[in-house]
Amino acid sequence: MYTLPPCIFPHPSVSQLILTGCKLVSSFYKSFTSVKIPKLTSVELQKDSVYDLVSKCPCLEELHLLHCKIPSPFFELNVPKSNLKCLVFQSCVSNEWFDSLKHASIHIPTLLKLKYQGSFRSGYLSLYNSENIVEAEIDIYSSPHNKQKLLCKLLMDLQSVKSLTLFSVKLEVLNRNGGISLLAPLNNLRHLTVTVKLGQADKELLGLMCLLRSSPNLETLSIDFHRDLETEDEMLSTVYNVDEEAVRQLHLLSSECVAHLMKIKINDFLGTKVEMEFVEHILRSSLCLKEMVICIRTRYYLNFAIRTEHYEALKKKSIASLLACTRASPDARILIEGDHTY
């Protein structure tokens, strides 16, 4: 890593600074008098350098840390007095371990938007005085065994959020121990995006139901189904078989829980039993629903996984069943996308 000399640091008129592949020494931050948006990619950060950057740059509004090296496995950013509005922390690693972090703690009361992507060895992501965060995107793809407690704690920290995106977060943990809803409701949540793995769709959708029961004012919902099946038999098994207990629990979602839900989008829909049950129940429960958009997997992908005759039968069955679903809202319409071949 190249250590930047003081002479290259920005003129007072520079408001955006992009640095890549270098070492950053915190003593140079006195030159950042007018920088509003620093974007650091593959930068080796020294001890307290991030803290100094946030606390000593009066004009700072956004901070992007992408694939950076953090000096300690414990990332802590405790700056109760700053003007930072947006923090993007993506795939940063510990310079000490050359690996994932142990824990991350963020305390920036002025923060309005947070995007966090990464993995943890033994801890999780903790937020303090986060009541101003209105938009959050969380992608935690590896975490310790006590996922349920830590995920519930994170969602409690995000009670003020209006738009929430959860990637790679195992929603199934929310349904453990008979969980019906979260300890604290997300009353401000209006827009929710989640990913669900097909192989655990029955458990993941039950976790999503727990989240929906705790989000009484939700208006839009987007679901991305991720495929993690390897063989044709595994895929066909999910199409024609279903966990009856999971289906029974899907019906615990009352109309009051989705009273404001107006738009739903489902990507990579395949038409498995549990997917169909979920869609049918949502349509029967959502009194204000205006539109449900369902993007069906195209033949281009499915021909690698199942034979053509299975795909054709599945496609026809799914579309016919979807369009015939009973709808609680008289204004609800179902749009089918992706129904074409390559």
Secondary structure, DSSP 8 states (H G I E B T S, - for coil): -EE--GGGS--TT--EEEEESEEE-GGGGGG-SS--EEEEES-EE-TTHHHHHHHH-TT--EEEEES-EESSSEEEEE-SS----EEEEES-EETTTTB-BSEEEEE-TT--EEEEEE-BSS--EEEES-TT--EEEEEE----S-HHHHHHHHHHHTTT-SEEEEES--GGGGGGGG--S-SS--TT--EEEEEEEGGGHHHHHHHHHHHHHT-TT--EEEEEEE----SHHHHHHHHH---HHHHHHHTT--GGGGTT--EEEEEEE---HHHHHHHHHHHHH-TT--EEEEEE--HHHHTTTS-HHHHHHHHHHHHHHHHT---SSTT-EEEEE-----
